[in-house]
Amino acid sequence: MIIAVTGATGSIGKELVSFLEDLGHVVLRISSSLPSNGQSIFSYQDLKSHSIEHPVEYFIHLASLNSTLTESNIHIESQLAKDVLVAMKHLNCKRLIFFSTAKVYGDNSFALETFSESSPLNPSCPYSRAKKLCEDIFLSESSQPGFGSIIFRLPPVLNQSDTSNLGRLMKLARRGTFIPLLTQGQDNQRSFISSNNIETAINYVIANPALFKGNKLYNLADEGDISLNNLLSIHAKRKIYVLPRLVSEFLFKIPFLKTILLKLYGNFVLENSKLQSEMGVKLISTSKSLPIIYR
């Protein structure tokens, strides 16, 4: 089948495109970093000008400004969501998969809270507010006959990319670099989504078009949670070193450091039982996924 993917050269997109092509699907890459050839690679201007003439069966929307997104350009994300919907109507494509973020529930916290799809929303940064706005735009299409969408809310992604802070840390651990960690990372609880579990979910939904009846929203996360130190110790080439508790507690008392450290050592747990129960998709844990991702 023919699948269109925005953000096809991003950290998630390039691995997902390769996976879909290995399954035998034809993938139309929509990207700002590849020259359009009018056949399998298209620009966002091509998308807006309806220059794509293939019979697209699924549209996967991954594109995002991510870390470069500010309050002043949230409208760029929302406009792209609207452009996707207009393009889908032109292509007569009525099945959309959108990757949102678990940050719509809020940010990491020293308190432990598990978020389900019914949890209150508290998007507190431009990126999460933009994603929530895009969710609303896509969900508003529920009144359109035959249109169906599946929105996945994702925690931090574990894949081969090292562009994020977590990705860089994982790369250093794999190299065997000495990384001093804090004691708060021994028992904090974090959810991640591994690339193999993303592939499992995507493969299932595109093989079951009956799922696209109306609009559905799911948390997409690895099974269970894991502490930061455990995550790195599984992945590391050498034993990780944990700083003494007194040193860790002192560092957390420094205001500007506390904000930074919260991103790594805070708690954020995502409940994924709705997806697994409604779809019957079996997702594996982060610890079991790591050898698959970094084999």
C-alpha positions as CSV (number, residue, x, y, z in Angstrom):
1,M,0.0,0.0,0.0
2,I,1.0,3.6,-0.4
3,I,1.8,5.5,2.8
4,A,2.7,9.2,3.0
5,V,5.0,10.3,5.9
6,T,5.7,13.9,6.9
7,G,9.0,14.4,8.9
8,A,10.4,11.5,6.9
9,T,14.0,12.4,7.6
10,G,13.5,13.1,11.3
11,S,14.8,10.8,14.1
12,I,11.6,8.8,14.2
13,G,10.7,9.2,10.5
14,K,13.8,7.8,8.9
15,E,13.7,4.6,10.9
16,L,9.9,4.2,10.4
17,V,10.2,4.8,6.6
18,S,12.9,2.1,6.4
19,F,10.7,-0.3,8.4
20,L,7.6,0.3,6.2
21,E,9.6,-0.2,3.0
22,D,11.1,-3.4,4.4
23,L,7.5,-4.6,4.8
24,G,6.9,-3.9,1.1
25,H,4.9,-0.6,1.4
26,V,5.5,2.3,-1.0
27,V,6.4,5.3,1.2
28,L,6.1,8.9,0.0
29,R,8.6,11.0,1.9
30,I,7.5,14.6,2.7
31,S,10.5,16.5,4.0
32,S,12.1,19.9,4.1
33,S,15.6,18.4,3.8
34,L,15.3,16.3,0.7
35,P,15.0,17.6,-2.9
36,S,11.6,16.9,-4.3
37,N,11.6,14.5,-7.2
38,G,7.8,14.4,-7.8
39,Q,7.7,10.6,-7.5
40,S,8.6,9.4,-4.0
41,I,10.0,12.6,-2.3
42,F,7.9,15.7,-1.9
43,S,8.3,19.1,-0.3
44,Y,5.8,20.8,2.0
45,Q,5.1,23.2,-0.8
46,D,4.2,20.1,-2.9
47,L,1.8,19.1,-0.1
48,K,0.1,22.5,-0.1
49,S,-0.1,22.9,-3.9
50,H,-1.6,19.4,-4.3
51,S,1.3,18.2,-6.4
52,I,1.1,14.7,-4.9
53,E,-1.0,12.5,-7.2
54,H,-0.6,9.1,-5.7
55,P,-3.6,7.1,-4.2
56,V,-2.4,7.4,-0.6
57,E,-4.1,4.9,1.8
58,Y,-2.5,6.1,5.1
59,F,-1.1,9.4,6.1
60,I,1.4,9.4,9.0
61,H,2.1,12.9,10.3
62,L,5.4,13.1,12.3
63,A,6.7,16.5,11.3
64,S,7.4,19.0,14.1
65,L,9.7,21.9,14.9
66,N,10.4,20.1,18.2
67,S,13.1,21.9,20.3
68,T,13.2,24.9,18.0
69,L,9.5,25.6,18.5
70,T,8.7,28.8,20.4
71,E,5.5,30.5,21.5
72,S,5.6,32.8,18.5
73,N,5.7,30.0,15.9
74,I,3.2,27.5,17.3
75,H,1.0,28.6,14.4
76,I,3.4,26.9,12.0
77,E,2.6,23.5,13.6
78,S,-1.1,24.1,13.6
79,Q,-1.1,25.4,10.0
80,L,0.8,22.3,8.9
81,A,-1.9,20.1,10.5
82,K,-4.5,22.0,8.5
83,D,-2.4,21.6,5.3
84,V,-2.3,17.8,6.0
85,L,-6.1,17.6,6.3
86,V,-6.6,19.6,3.1
87,A,-4.0,17.4,1.3
88,M,-5.7,14.2,2.5
89,K,-9.0,15.4,1.1
90,H,-7.4,16.0,-2.2
91,L,-5.8,12.6,-2.1
92,N,-9.1,11.0,-0.9
93,C,-7.1,9.6,2.0
94,K,-9.2,9.1,5.1
95,R,-6.8,7.4,7.5
96,L,-4.5,9.5,9.6
97,I,-1.9,8.5,12.2
98,F,-0.6,11.5,14.2
99,F,2.3,11.4,16.7
100,S,1.6,13.8,19.5
101,T,3.4,14.0,22.8
102,A,2.8,12.8,26.4
103,K,3.9,16.3,27.4
104,V,0.3,17.4,27.0
105,Y,-0.2,16.0,30.5
106,G,2.6,18.1,31.9
107,D,6.3,17.8,32.6
108,N,8.5,15.6,34.8
109,S,7.8,15.9,38.5
110,F,9.4,14.8,41.8
111,A,6.0,13.5,42.7
112,L,4.9,10.2,41.2
113,E,1.8,10.3,39.0
114,T,0.7,7.9,36.3
115,F,-1.0,9.4,33.3
116,S,-3.8,7.7,31.3
117,E,-5.7,9.1,28.4
118,S,-8.4,10.5,30.8
119,S,-5.9,12.4,32.9
120,P,-6.2,16.2,33.0
121,L,-4.1,18.0,30.4
122,N,-1.5,20.6,31.4
123,P,0.7,21.4,28.3
124,S,3.2,23.8,29.8
125,C,5.7,24.4,27.0
126,P,5.3,25.7,23.4
127,Y,6.0,22.2,22.0
128,S,3.2,20.5,24.0
129,R,0.8,23.3,23.4
130,A,1.4,23.1,19.7
131,K,0.8,19.3,19.8
132,K,-2.4,19.7,21.8
133,L,-3.6,22.3,19.2
134,C,-2.9,19.9,16.4
135,E,-4.8,17.1,18.3
136,D,-7.8,19.4,18.4
137,I,-7.6,20.2,14.7
138,F,-7.5,16.5,13.8
139,L,-10.2,15.5,16.3
140,S,-12.5,18.2,14.8
141,E,-12.6,16.1,11.7
142,S,-14.6,13.4,13.5
143,S,-17.7,14.8,11.8
144,Q,-16.3,14.1,8.3
145,P,-17.9,11.0,6.7
146,G,-15.4,8.1,6.6
147,F,-12.5,10.0,8.2
148,G,-10.6,8.2,10.9
149,S,-7.6,9.1,12.9
150,I,-5.4,7.5,15.5
151,I,-3.4,9.8,17.7
152,F,-0.5,8.5,19.7
153,R,0.9,10.4,22.7
154,L,4.6,9.5,23.0
155,P,7.0,9.8,25.9
156,P,10.7,10.2,25.1
157,V,11.8,8.0,22.2
158,L,14.6,5.5,22.3
159,N,16.1,4.8,18.9
160,Q,19.5,5.1,17.1
161,S,19.3,8.9,17.1
162,D,21.6,10.9,19.4
163,T,20.2,14.3,18.8
164,S,18.3,14.6,22.1
165,N,19.9,15.0,25.5
166,L,18.8,11.5,26.4
167,G,20.2,10.2,23.1
168,R,23.5,11.8,23.7
169,L,23.6,10.3,27.2
170,M,22.8,6.9,25.8
171,K,25.5,7.2,23.2
172,L,28.1,8.1,25.9
173,A,27.0,5.1,28.0
174,R,27.4,2.8,25.0
175,R,30.8,4.1,24.3
176,G,31.9,3.3,27.9
177,T,32.4,7.0,28.8
178,F,32.6,7.6,32.5
179,I,29.2,9.1,33.5
180,P,28.6,10.2,37.2
181,L,24.9,9.8,38.0
182,L,22.8,11.0,40.9
183,T,21.2,8.8,43.5
184,Q,17.8,10.2,42.5
185,G,18.1,8.2,39.3
186,Q,18.2,4.9,41.3
187,D,14.4,4.8,41.9
188,N,12.8,7.4,39.8
189,Q,10.1,6.1,37.4
190,R,10.1,7.0,33.8
191,S,8.3,5.8,30.7
192,F,9.9,5.6,27.3
193,I,8.8,4.4,23.9
194,S,11.3,2.2,22.0
195,S,11.5,2.3,18.2
196,N,10.7,-1.4,18.0
197,N,7.4,-0.8,19.9
198,I,6.5,2.1,17.6
199,E,7.0,-0.3,14.7
200,T,4.9,-2.9,16.3
201,A,2.0,-0.5,16.8
202,I,2.2,1.1,13.4
203,N,2.4,-2.3,11.7
204,Y,-0.8,-3.4,13.5
205,V,-2.8,-0.3,12.8
206,I,-2.0,-0.2,9.0
207,A,-2.9,-3.9,8.8
208,N,-6.3,-3.3,10.4
209,P,-8.1,-0.4,8.6
210,A,-11.3,-1.2,10.5
211,L,-9.6,0.6,13.5
212,F,-10.1,3.9,11.7
213,K,-13.7,4.4,12.5
214,G,-13.9,7.9,14.0
215,N,-11.0,9.3,16.0
216,K,-9.1,7.5,18.7
217,L,-6.4,8.5,21.1
218,Y,-3.8,6.3,22.8
219,N,-0.8,6.6,25.0
220,L,2.0,4.7,23.2
221,A,4.7,3.7,25.7
222,D,6.9,0.7,26.5
223,E,5.4,-1.8,28.9
224,G,6.2,-0.8,32.5
225,D,8.6,1.9,33.7
226,I,12.3,2.1,34.4
227,S,14.7,4.3,36.4
228,L,17.2,6.5,34.6
229,N,20.2,4.7,36.2
230,N,18.8,1.3,35.4
231,L,18.2,2.4,31.8
232,L,21.8,3.5,31.4
233,S,23.3,0.6,33.4
234,I,21.6,-1.9,31.0
235,H,23.0,0.0,28.0
236,A,26.4,1.0,29.3
237,K,29.7,-0.7,28.3
238,R,31.1,-0.1,31.8
239,K,29.6,0.1,35.3
240,I,28.0,3.4,36.0
241,Y,29.1,5.5,38.9
242,V,26.6,7.0,41.3
243,L,27.6,10.0,43.3
244,P,27.1,9.9,47.1
245,R,23.6,10.9,48.2
246,L,24.9,14.1,50.0
247,V,26.5,15.3,46.8
248,S,23.3,14.6,44.8
249,E,21.1,16.4,47.4
250,F,23.4,19.4,47.3
251,L,23.2,19.7,43.5
252,F,19.4,19.5,43.6
253,K,19.4,22.5,46.0
254,I,21.0,24.8,43.4
255,P,18.0,26.5,41.7
256,F,19.2,26.5,38.1
257,L,20.6,23.0,38.3
258,K,17.4,21.7,39.8
259,T,15.4,22.7,36.7
260,I,17.8,20.9,34.4
261,L,18.1,17.8,36.6
262,L,14.4,17.5,36.9
263,K,14.2,16.7,33.1
264,L,16.5,13.7,33.7
265,Y,15.6,12.6,37.2
266,G,12.0,13.5,37.5
267,N,9.1,11.0,37.4
268,F,6.8,10.6,34.4
269,V,4.8,7.3,33.9
270,L,2.5,6.8,31.0
271,E,-0.3,4.2,31.3
272,N,-0.7,2.2,28.0
273,S,-3.3,-0.4,29.0
274,K,-6.0,1.2,26.7
275,L,-3.9,0.6,23.6
276,Q,-3.0,-3.0,24.5
277,S,-6.5,-3.9,25.6
278,E,-8.4,-2.3,22.6
279,M,-5.9,-3.3,19.9
280,G,-4.5,-6.5,21.4
281,V,-1.0,-5.2,20.7
282,K,1.7,-6.6,22.9
283,L,4.4,-4.1,23.7
284,I,7.6,-5.1,25.5
285,S,9.5,-3.4,28.3
286,T,12.3,-0.9,27.8
287,S,14.9,-3.2,29.2
288,K,13.9,-5.9,26.7
289,S,13.8,-3.4,23.8
290,L,17.4,-2.0,24.3
291,P,19.2,-5.0,22.9
292,I,16.8,-4.9,19.9
293,I,17.5,-1.2,19.2
294,Y,21.2,-1.2,19.8
295,R,22.1,-4.7,18.5
